[in-house]
Amino acid sequence: MSVEWEPSATAELVEHVVDYAERYDPVVAYRIYDDVRERAEILDDQPRLGRPGRVRGTREFVVTGTPFILVYQVESSTVRMLRVLHGHQQWPSD
């Protein structure tokens, strides 16, 4: 399997990291970015590692050590990253 990121998911991750960098520490923020991207690759070998998602057909992977949750779909030969949520985000929005 391969892990593919939707452009919107990449944009969300970048937005979260920039926000963190502005509020706290840029060095830590970019380390978090690398950690999230690296940990997403675990799903390449273990696509069902995340819990069933709150939206039908999705799964959610909590990236330990960060406040982020990866929302993804498992397709025939691809793990498709759909969203990068902050743990405090309401999702799906009502």
Biopython code that builds the backbone (N, CA, C, O; Angstrom):
import numpy as np
from Bio.PDB.StructureBuilder import StructureBuilder

atoms = [
    (1, "MET", "N", (0.838, -1.186, 0.000)),
    (1, "MET", "CA", (0.000, 0.000, 0.000)),
    (1, "MET", "C", (0.876, 1.241, 0.000)),
    (1, "MET", "O", (2.034, 1.209, 0.416)),
    (2, "SER", "N", (0.311, 2.306, -0.464)),
    (2, "SER", "CA", (1.007, 3.594, -0.392)),
    (2, "SER", "C", (0.127, 4.580, 0.371)),
    (2, "SER", "O", (-1.095, 4.440, 0.410)),
    (3, "VAL", "N", (0.757, 5.561, 0.964)),
    (3, "VAL", "CA", (0.043, 6.621, 1.672)),
    (3, "VAL", "C", (0.051, 7.845, 0.768)),
    (3, "VAL", "O", (1.110, 8.330, 0.369)),
    (4, "GLU", "N", (-1.138, 8.337, 0.452)),
    (4, "GLU", "CA", (-1.266, 9.524, -0.391)),
    (4, "GLU", "C", (-2.042, 10.585, 0.370)),
    (4, "GLU", "O", (-3.031, 10.286, 1.039)),
    (5, "TRP", "N", (-1.597, 11.800, 0.265)),
    (5, "TRP", "CA", (-2.207, 12.927, 0.976)),
    (5, "TRP", "C", (-3.046, 13.751, 0.015)),
    (5, "TRP", "O", (-2.569, 14.168, -1.040)),
    (6, "GLU", "N", (-4.291, 13.979, 0.383)),
    (6, "GLU", "CA", (-5.109, 14.934, -0.355)),
    (6, "GLU", "C", (-4.483, 16.316, -0.144)),
    (6, "GLU", "O", (-3.973, 16.596, 0.941)),
    (7, "PRO", "N", (-4.513, 17.170, -1.145)),
    (7, "PRO", "CA", (-3.949, 18.513, -0.965)),
    (7, "PRO", "C", (-4.556, 19.253, 0.230)),
    (7, "PRO", "O", (-3.858, 19.994, 0.923)),
    (8, "SER", "N", (-5.832, 19.056, 0.466)),
    (8, "SER", "CA", (-6.483, 19.740, 1.596)),
    (8, "SER", "C", (-5.942, 19.239, 2.934)),
    (8, "SER", "O", (-5.841, 20.017, 3.882)),
    (9, "ALA", "N", (-5.594, 17.961, 3.027)),
    (9, "ALA", "CA", (-5.029, 17.419, 4.271)),
    (9, "ALA", "C", (-3.633, 17.989, 4.509)),
    (9, "ALA", "O", (-3.280, 18.338, 5.636)),
    (10, "THR", "N", (-2.850, 18.081, 3.451)),
    (10, "THR", "CA", (-1.523, 18.686, 3.576)),
    (10, "THR", "C", (-1.652, 20.144, 3.999)),
    (10, "THR", "O", (-0.903, 20.617, 4.854)),
    (11, "ALA", "N", (-2.596, 20.850, 3.405)),
    (11, "ALA", "CA", (-2.808, 22.261, 3.752)),
    (11, "ALA", "C", (-3.219, 22.410, 5.212)),
    (11, "ALA", "O", (-2.770, 23.334, 5.891)),
    (12, "GLU", "N", (-4.068, 21.508, 5.701)),
    (12, "GLU", "CA", (-4.471, 21.565, 7.111)),
    (12, "GLU", "C", (-3.278, 21.342, 8.032)),
    (12, "GLU", "O", (-3.114, 22.049, 9.026)),
    (13, "LEU", "N", (-2.449, 20.363, 7.701)),
    (13, "LEU", "CA", (-1.271, 20.098, 8.524)),
    (13, "LEU", "C", (-0.357, 21.321, 8.549)),
    (13, "LEU", "O", (0.118, 21.719, 9.612)),
    (14, "VAL", "N", (-0.115, 21.907, 7.402)),
    (14, "VAL", "CA", (0.739, 23.096, 7.333)),
    (14, "VAL", "C", (0.127, 24.232, 8.151)),
    (14, "VAL", "O", (0.836, 24.926, 8.879)),
    (15, "GLU", "N", (-1.176, 24.421, 8.035)),
    (15, "GLU", "CA", (-1.858, 25.476, 8.794)),
    (15, "GLU", "C", (-1.688, 25.268, 10.302)),
    (15, "GLU", "O", (-1.393, 26.212, 11.035)),
    (16, "HIS", "N", (-1.876, 24.036, 10.753)),
    (16, "HIS", "CA", (-1.703, 23.733, 12.180)),
    (16, "HIS", "C", (-0.265, 23.993, 12.632)),
    (16, "HIS", "O", (-0.034, 24.544, 13.708)),
    (17, "VAL", "N", (0.685, 23.594, 11.808)),
    (17, "VAL", "CA", (2.097, 23.752, 12.167)),
    (17, "VAL", "C", (2.482, 25.233, 12.207)),
    (17, "VAL", "O", (3.192, 25.664, 13.116)),
    (18, "VAL", "N", (2.027, 25.995, 11.244)),
    (18, "VAL", "CA", (2.318, 27.433, 11.231)),
    (18, "VAL", "C", (1.705, 28.097, 12.458)),
    (18, "VAL", "O", (2.339, 28.936, 13.098)),
    (19, "ASP", "N", (0.473, 27.722, 12.786)),
    (19, "ASP", "CA", (-0.180, 28.268, 13.977)),
    (19, "ASP", "C", (0.637, 27.950, 15.232)),
    (19, "ASP", "O", (0.857, 28.816, 16.080)),
    (20, "TYR", "N", (1.079, 26.703, 15.335)),
    (20, "TYR", "CA", (1.888, 26.295, 16.489)),
    (20, "TYR", "C", (3.201, 27.077, 16.534)),
    (20, "TYR", "O", (3.633, 27.522, 17.598)),
    (21, "ALA", "N", (3.819, 27.238, 15.383)),
    (21, "ALA", "CA", (5.094, 27.961, 15.314)),
    (21, "ALA", "C", (4.931, 29.408, 15.758)),
    (21, "ALA", "O", (5.787, 29.948, 16.459)),
    (22, "GLU", "N", (3.832, 30.033, 15.351)),
    (22, "GLU", "CA", (3.592, 31.430, 15.722)),
    (22, "GLU", "C", (3.290, 31.577, 17.208)),
    (22, "GLU", "O", (3.691, 32.557, 17.836)),
    (23, "ARG", "N", (2.582, 30.600, 17.764)),
    (23, "ARG", "CA", (2.186, 30.687, 19.174)),
    (23, "ARG", "C", (3.273, 30.226, 20.137)),
    (23, "ARG", "O", (3.425, 30.784, 21.224)),
    (24, "TYR", "N", (4.022, 29.214, 19.738)),
    (24, "TYR", "CA", (4.940, 28.573, 20.676)),
    (24, "TYR", "C", (6.375, 28.583, 20.181)),
    (24, "TYR", "O", (7.133, 29.509, 20.469)),
    (25, "ASP", "N", (6.743, 27.554, 19.439)),
    (25, "ASP", "CA", (8.152, 27.364, 19.093)),
    (25, "ASP", "C", (8.267, 26.830, 17.669)),
    (25, "ASP", "O", (7.815, 25.718, 17.392)),
    (26, "PRO", "N", (8.863, 27.598, 16.765)),
    (26, "PRO", "CA", (8.978, 27.146, 15.380)),
    (26, "PRO", "C", (9.758, 25.847, 15.218)),
    (26, "PRO", "O", (9.401, 25.013, 14.386)),
    (27, "VAL", "N", (10.805, 25.669, 15.991)),
    (27, "VAL", "CA", (11.615, 24.451, 15.866)),
    (27, "VAL", "C", (10.775, 23.231, 16.218)),
    (27, "VAL", "O", (10.790, 22.232, 15.499)),
    (28, "VAL", "N", (10.050, 23.312, 17.318)),
    (28, "VAL", "CA", (9.187, 22.200, 17.734)),
    (28, "VAL", "C", (8.075, 21.990, 16.709)),
    (28, "VAL", "O", (7.721, 20.852, 16.404)),
    (29, "ALA", "N", (7.531, 23.066, 16.184)),
    (29, "ALA", "CA", (6.441, 22.962, 15.208)),
    (29, "ALA", "C", (6.873, 22.157, 13.986)),
    (29, "ALA", "O", (6.142, 21.277, 13.531)),
    (30, "TYR", "N", (8.035, 22.449, 13.465)),
    (30, "TYR", "CA", (8.483, 21.730, 12.274)),
    (30, "TYR", "C", (8.882, 20.293, 12.591)),
    (30, "TYR", "O", (8.804, 19.421, 11.726)),
    (31, "ARG", "N", (9.300, 20.049, 13.807)),
    (31, "ARG", "CA", (9.553, 18.672, 14.240)),
    (31, "ARG", "C", (8.226, 17.900, 14.276)),
    (31, "ARG", "O", (8.163, 16.737, 13.876)),
    (32, "ILE", "N", (7.179, 18.559, 14.758)),
    (32, "ILE", "CA", (5.853, 17.934, 14.786)),
    (32, "ILE", "C", (5.407, 17.602, 13.369)),
    (32, "ILE", "O", (4.864, 16.525, 13.125)),
    (33, "TYR", "N", (5.630, 18.518, 12.439)),
    (33, "TYR", "CA", (5.278, 18.266, 11.039)),
    (33, "TYR", "C", (5.946, 16.982, 10.546)),
    (33, "TYR", "O", (5.295, 16.110, 9.971)),
    (34, "ASP", "N", (7.243, 16.884, 10.778)),
    (34, "ASP", "CA", (7.979, 15.692, 10.349)),
    (34, "ASP", "C", (7.455, 14.436, 11.038)),
    (34, "ASP", "O", (7.324, 13.390, 10.403)),
    (35, "ASP", "N", (7.153, 14.532, 12.332)),
    (35, "ASP", "CA", (6.631, 13.381, 13.078)),
    (35, "ASP", "C", (5.299, 12.909, 12.510)),
    (35, "ASP", "O", (5.086, 11.710, 12.334)),
    (36, "VAL", "N", (4.412, 13.844, 12.226)),
    (36, "VAL", "CA", (3.093, 13.480, 11.690)),
    (36, "VAL", "C", (3.254, 12.780, 10.347)),
    (36, "VAL", "O", (2.647, 11.735, 10.114)),
    (37, "ARG", "N", (4.058, 13.341, 9.475)),
    (37, "ARG", "CA", (4.258, 12.729, 8.153)),
    (37, "ARG", "C", (4.902, 11.345, 8.277)),
    (37, "ARG", "O", (4.518, 10.408, 7.576)),
    (38, "GLU", "N", (5.875, 11.228, 9.167)),
    (38, "GLU", "CA", (6.558, 9.947, 9.363)),
    (38, "GLU", "C", (5.609, 8.899, 9.945)),
    (38, "GLU", "O", (5.583, 7.757, 9.486)),
    (39, "ARG", "N", (4.842, 9.284, 10.938)),
    (39, "ARG", "CA", (3.936, 8.320, 11.572)),
    (39, "ARG", "C", (2.820, 7.893, 10.629)),
    (39, "ARG", "O", (2.325, 6.770, 10.728)),
    (40, "ALA", "N", (2.424, 8.760, 9.732)),
    (40, "ALA", "CA", (1.404, 8.392, 8.746)),
    (40, "ALA", "C", (1.880, 7.222, 7.901)),
    (40, "ALA", "O", (1.069, 6.416, 7.444)),
    (41, "GLU", "N", (3.167, 7.122, 7.694)),
    (41, "GLU", "CA", (3.718, 6.034, 6.882)),
    (41, "GLU", "C", (3.533, 4.665, 7.538)),
    (41, "GLU", "O", (3.588, 3.646, 6.851)),
    (42, "ILE", "N", (3.317, 4.625, 8.844)),
    (42, "ILE", "CA", (3.026, 3.360, 9.532)),
    (42, "ILE", "C", (1.793, 2.712, 8.920)),
    (42, "ILE", "O", (1.687, 1.487, 8.848)),
    (43, "LEU", "N", (0.863, 3.552, 8.482)),
    (43, "LEU", "CA", (-0.394, 3.048, 7.929)),
    (43, "LEU", "C", (-0.188, 2.341, 6.597)),
    (43, "LEU", "O", (-1.069, 1.613, 6.138)),
    (44, "ASP", "N", (0.952, 2.544, 5.984)),
    (44, "ASP", "CA", (1.308, 1.847, 4.754)),
    (44, "ASP", "C", (1.282, 0.335, 4.984)),
    (44, "ASP", "O", (0.753, -0.417, 4.166)),
    (45, "ASP", "N", (1.856, -0.096, 6.102)),
    (45, "ASP", "CA", (1.902, -1.523, 6.436)),
    (45, "ASP", "C", (0.725, -1.978, 7.289)),
    (45, "ASP", "O", (0.359, -3.153, 7.263)),
    (46, "GLN", "N", (0.130, -1.059, 8.045)),
    (46, "GLN", "CA", (-0.954, -1.413, 8.968)),
    (46, "GLN", "C", (-2.135, -0.457, 8.770)),
    (46, "GLN", "O", (-2.423, 0.348, 9.655)),
    (47, "PRO", "N", (-2.815, -0.532, 7.639)),
    (47, "PRO", "CA", (-3.848, 0.453, 7.323)),
    (47, "PRO", "C", (-5.053, 0.449, 8.267)),
    (47, "PRO", "O", (-5.779, 1.441, 8.339)),
    (48, "ARG", "N", (-5.269, -0.621, 8.972)),
    (48, "ARG", "CA", (-6.417, -0.677, 9.887)),
    (48, "ARG", "C", (-6.010, -0.361, 11.330)),
    (48, "ARG", "O", (-6.768, -0.620, 12.265)),
    (49, "LEU", "N", (-4.827, 0.190, 11.502)),
    (49, "LEU", "CA", (-4.326, 0.523, 12.828)),
    (49, "LEU", "C", (-5.197, 1.570, 13.521)),
    (49, "LEU", "O", (-5.417, 1.488, 14.729)),
    (50, "GLY", "N", (-5.684, 2.535, 12.780)),
    (50, "GLY", "CA", (-6.544, 3.569, 13.360)),
    (50, "GLY", "C", (-7.919, 3.021, 13.702)),
    (50, "GLY", "O", (-8.335, 1.975, 13.205)),
    (51, "ARG", "N", (-8.613, 3.754, 14.561)),
    (51, "ARG", "CA", (-9.963, 3.355, 14.972)),
    (51, "ARG", "C", (-10.965, 3.696, 13.862)),
    (51, "ARG", "O", (-10.690, 4.544, 13.013)),
    (52, "PRO", "N", (-12.128, 3.031, 13.874)),
    (52, "PRO", "CA", (-13.172, 3.426, 12.921)),
    (52, "PRO", "C", (-13.497, 4.912, 13.117)),
    (52, "PRO", "O", (-13.586, 5.396, 14.245)),
    (53, "GLY", "N", (-13.669, 5.611, 12.015)),
    (53, "GLY", "CA", (-13.893, 7.054, 12.074)),
    (53, "GLY", "C", (-15.310, 7.437, 12.451)),
    (53, "GLY", "O", (-16.222, 6.611, 12.448)),
    (54, "ARG", "N", (-15.472, 8.707, 12.776)),
    (54, "ARG", "CA", (-16.787, 9.247, 13.115)),
    (54, "ARG", "C", (-17.644, 9.448, 11.880)),
    (54, "ARG", "O", (-18.863, 9.595, 11.976)),
    (55, "VAL", "N", (-17.007, 9.455, 10.725)),
    (55, "VAL", "CA", (-17.719, 9.553, 9.456)),
    (55, "VAL", "C", (-17.575, 8.207, 8.762)),
    (55, "VAL", "O", (-16.478, 7.657, 8.662)),
    (56, "ARG", "N", (-18.689, 7.689, 8.289)),
    (56, "ARG", "CA", (-18.696, 6.371, 7.646)),
    (56, "ARG", "C", (-17.638, 6.279, 6.547)),
    (56, "ARG", "O", (-17.467, 7.191, 5.738)),
    (57, "GLY", "N", (-16.940, 5.152, 6.548)),
    (57, "GLY", "CA", (-15.936, 4.897, 5.520)),
    (57, "GLY", "C", (-14.562, 5.470, 5.825)),
    (57, "GLY", "O", (-13.640, 5.358, 5.017)),
    (58, "THR", "N", (-14.430, 6.086, 7.002)),
    (58, "THR", "CA", (-13.130, 6.653, 7.363)),
    (58, "THR", "C", (-12.560, 5.939, 8.577)),
    (58, "THR", "O", (-13.258, 5.208, 9.280)),
    (59, "ARG", "N", (-11.290, 6.167, 8.800)),
    (59, "ARG", "CA", (-10.601, 5.708, 10.002)),
    (59, "ARG", "C", (-9.853, 6.906, 10.568)),
    (59, "ARG", "O", (-9.571, 7.868, 9.855)),
    (60, "GLU", "N", (-9.531, 6.837, 11.867)),
    (60, "GLU", "CA", (-8.842, 7.936, 12.535)),
    (60, "GLU", "C", (-7.635, 7.389, 13.283)),
    (60, "GLU", "O", (-7.735, 6.426, 14.043)),
    (61, "PHE", "N", (-6.507, 8.021, 13.053)),
    (61, "PHE", "CA", (-5.251, 7.617, 13.667)),
    (61, "PHE", "C", (-4.759, 8.759, 14.540)),
    (61, "PHE", "O", (-4.445, 9.840, 14.042)),
    (62, "VAL", "N", (-4.692, 8.514, 15.844)),
    (62, "VAL", "CA", (-4.202, 9.519, 16.783)),
    (62, "VAL", "C", (-2.675, 9.504, 16.734)),
    (62, "VAL", "O", (-2.050, 8.471, 16.978)),
    (63, "VAL", "N", (-2.092, 10.634, 16.425)),
    (63, "VAL", "CA", (-0.637, 10.739, 16.342)),
    (63, "VAL", "C", (-0.127, 11.061, 17.748)),
    (63, "VAL", "O", (-0.145, 12.215, 18.177)),
    (64, "THR", "N", (0.325, 10.032, 18.451)),
    (64, "THR", "CA", (0.766, 10.213, 19.834)),
    (64, "THR", "C", (1.903, 11.227, 19.917)),
    (64, "THR", "O", (2.749, 11.322, 19.028)),
    (65, "GLY", "N", (1.892, 11.974, 21.004)),
    (65, "GLY", "CA", (2.904, 12.995, 21.200)),
    (65, "GLY", "C", (2.596, 14.302, 20.493)),
    (65, "GLY", "O", (3.360, 15.262, 20.590)),
    (66, "THR", "N", (1.474, 14.340, 19.780)),
    (66, "THR", "CA", (1.021, 15.557, 19.102)),
    (66, "THR", "C", (-0.471, 15.710, 19.399)),
    (66, "THR", "O", (-1.099, 14.772, 19.889)),
    (67, "PRO", "N", (-1.038, 16.869, 19.113)),
    (67, "PRO", "CA", (-2.477, 17.038, 19.310)),
    (67, "PRO", "C", (-3.296, 16.644, 18.081)),
    (67, "PRO", "O", (-4.465, 17.018, 17.983)),
    (68, "PHE", "N", (-2.711, 15.901, 17.147)),
    (68, "PHE", "CA", (-3.362, 15.691, 15.861)),
    (68, "PHE", "C", (-3.940, 14.293, 15.664)),
    (68, "PHE", "O", (-3.451, 13.297, 16.197)),
    (69, "ILE", "N", (-4.998, 14.275, 14.875)),
    (69, "ILE", "CA", (-5.682, 13.046, 14.475)),
    (69, "ILE", "C", (-5.723, 13.045, 12.951)),
    (69, "ILE", "O", (-6.172, 14.010, 12.334)),
    (70, "LEU", "N", (-5.256, 11.964, 12.356)),
    (70, "LEU", "CA", (-5.307, 11.821, 10.903)),
    (70, "LEU", "C", (-6.585, 11.087, 10.530)),
    (70, "LEU", "O", (-6.870, 10.013, 11.061)),
    (71, "VAL", "N", (-7.339, 11.657, 9.634)),
    (71, "VAL", "CA", (-8.558, 11.023, 9.129)),
    (71, "VAL", "C", (-8.220, 10.490, 7.743)),
    (71, "VAL", "O", (-7.719, 11.222, 6.890)),
    (72, "TYR", "N", (-8.501, 9.207, 7.528)),
    (72, "TYR", "CA", (-8.101, 8.601, 6.264)),
    (72, "TYR", "C", (-9.089, 7.537, 5.808)),
    (72, "TYR", "O", (-9.933, 7.077, 6.578)),
    (73, "GLN", "N", (-8.966, 7.160, 4.553)),
    (73, "GLN", "CA", (-9.731, 6.060, 3.963)),
    (73, "GLN", "C", (-8.746, 5.018, 3.461)),
    (73, "GLN", "O", (-7.663, 5.334, 2.968)),
    (74, "VAL", "N", (-9.158, 3.769, 3.602)),
    (74, "VAL", "CA", (-8.365, 2.673, 3.059)),
    (74, "VAL", "C", (-9.011, 2.273, 1.742)),
    (74, "VAL", "O", (-10.171, 1.865, 1.706)),
    (75, "GLU", "N", (-8.251, 2.394, 0.665)),
    (75, "GLU", "CA", (-8.721, 1.999, -0.654)),
    (75, "GLU", "C", (-7.976, 0.731, -1.048)),
    (75, "GLU", "O", (-7.196, 0.212, -0.249)),
    (76, "SER", "N", (-8.187, 0.234, -2.217)),
    (76, "SER", "CA", (-7.618, -1.060, -2.603)),
    (76, "SER", "C", (-6.108, -1.146, -2.384)),
    (76, "SER", "O", (-5.630, -2.125, -1.811)),
    (77, "SER", "N", (-5.363, -0.164, -2.819)),
    (77, "SER", "CA", (-3.907, -0.213, -2.641)),
    (77, "SER", "C", (-3.352, 1.094, -2.080)),
    (77, "SER", "O", (-2.151, 1.357, -2.160)),
    (78, "THR", "N", (-4.241, 1.908, -1.513)),
    (78, "THR", "CA", (-3.836, 3.233, -1.055)),
    (78, "THR", "C", (-4.476, 3.579, 0.280)),
    (78, "THR", "O", (-5.642, 3.267, 0.523)),
    (79, "VAL", "N", (-3.710, 4.218, 1.130)),
    (79, "VAL", "CA", (-4.247, 4.871, 2.322)),
    (79, "VAL", "C", (-4.299, 6.350, 1.958)),
    (79, "VAL", "O", (-3.265, 6.976, 1.728)),
    (80, "ARG", "N", (-5.506, 6.902, 1.906)),
    (80, "ARG", "CA", (-5.683, 8.287, 1.471)),
    (80, "ARG", "C", (-5.964, 9.190, 2.664)),
    (80, "ARG", "O", (-7.002, 9.066, 3.313)),
    (81, "MET", "N", (-5.031, 10.105, 2.951)),
    (81, "MET", "CA", (-5.203, 11.065, 4.039)),
    (81, "MET", "C", (-6.196, 12.128, 3.599)),
    (81, "MET", "O", (-6.012, 12.799, 2.583)),
    (82, "LEU", "N", (-7.262, 12.264, 4.396)),
    (82, "LEU", "CA", (-8.320, 13.206, 4.045)),
    (82, "LEU", "C", (-8.288, 14.490, 4.858)),
    (82, "LEU", "O", (-8.528, 15.576, 4.331)),
    (83, "ARG", "N", (-7.990, 14.357, 6.148)),
    (83, "ARG", "CA", (-8.019, 15.507, 7.059)),
    (83, "ARG", "C", (-6.909, 15.366, 8.086)),
    (83, "ARG", "O", (-6.446, 14.261, 8.372)),
    (84, "VAL", "N", (-6.492, 16.486, 8.632)),
    (84, "VAL", "CA", (-5.618, 16.516, 9.803)),
    (84, "VAL", "C", (-6.339, 17.394, 10.811)),
    (84, "VAL", "O", (-6.425, 18.611, 10.650)),
    (85, "LEU", "N", (-6.855, 16.757, 11.851)),
    (85, "LEU", "CA", (-7.640, 17.469, 12.854)),
    (85, "LEU", "C", (-6.808, 17.741, 14.089)),
    (85, "LEU", "O", (-5.946, 16.946, 14.464)),
    (86, "HIS", "N", (-7.073, 18.867, 14.713)),
    (86, "HIS", "CA", (-6.542, 19.110, 16.050)),
    (86, "HIS", "C", (-7.489, 18.392, 16.999)),
    (86, "HIS", "O", (-8.697, 18.371, 16.761)),
    (87, "GLY", "N", (-6.973, 17.813, 18.051)),
    (87, "GLY", "CA", (-7.790, 17.047, 18.987)),
    (87, "GLY", "C", (-8.967, 17.803, 19.560)),
    (87, "GLY", "O", (-9.932, 17.185, 20.009)),
    (88, "HIS", "N", (-8.916, 19.132, 19.559)),
    (88, "HIS", "CA", (-10.012, 19.933, 20.103)),
    (88, "HIS", "C", (-11.051, 20.300, 19.051)),
    (88, "HIS", "O", (-12.075, 20.902, 19.375)),
    (89, "GLN", "N", (-10.800, 19.945, 17.803)),
    (89, "GLN", "CA", (-11.740, 20.286, 16.744)),
    (89, "GLN", "C", (-12.995, 19.441, 16.835)),
    (89, "GLN", "O", (-12.936, 18.252, 17.146)),
    (90, "GLN", "N", (-14.128, 20.063, 16.561)),
    (90, "GLN", "CA", (-15.400, 19.342, 16.448)),
    (90, "GLN", "C", (-15.470, 18.796, 15.027)),
    (90, "GLN", "O", (-15.418, 19.551, 14.056)),
    (91, "TRP", "N", (-15.590, 17.472, 14.916)),
    (91, "TRP", "CA", (-15.689, 16.871, 13.590)),
    (91, "TRP", "C", (-16.495, 15.605, 13.677)),
    (91, "TRP", "O", (-16.259, 14.810, 14.587)),
    (92, "PRO", "N", (-17.412, 15.373, 12.807)),
    (92, "PRO", "CA", (-17.838, 16.304, 11.760)),
    (92, "PRO", "C", (-18.607, 17.469, 12.365)),
    (92, "PRO", "O", (-19.196, 17.352, 13.440)),
    (93, "SER", "N", (-18.591, 18.578, 11.668)),
    (93, "SER", "CA", (-19.332, 19.733, 12.187)),
    (93, "SER", "C", (-20.817, 19.480, 11.953)),
    (93, "SER", "O", (-21.223, 18.926, 10.931)),
    (94, "ASP", "N", (-21.597, 19.895, 12.911)),
    (94, "ASP", "CA", (-23.052, 19.656, 12.816)),
    (94, "ASP", "C", (-23.732, 20.611, 11.877)),
    (94, "ASP", "O", (-24.947, 20.537, 11.693)),
]
sb = StructureBuilder()
sb.init_structure("model")
sb.init_model(0)
sb.init_chain("A")
sb.init_seg("    ")
for serial, (resi, resn, name, xyz) in enumerate(atoms, 1):
    if name == "N":
        sb.init_residue(resn, " ", resi, " ")
    sb.init_atom(name, np.array(xyz, "f"), 0.0, 1.0, " ", f" {name:<3s}", serial, name[0])
structure = sb.get_structure()
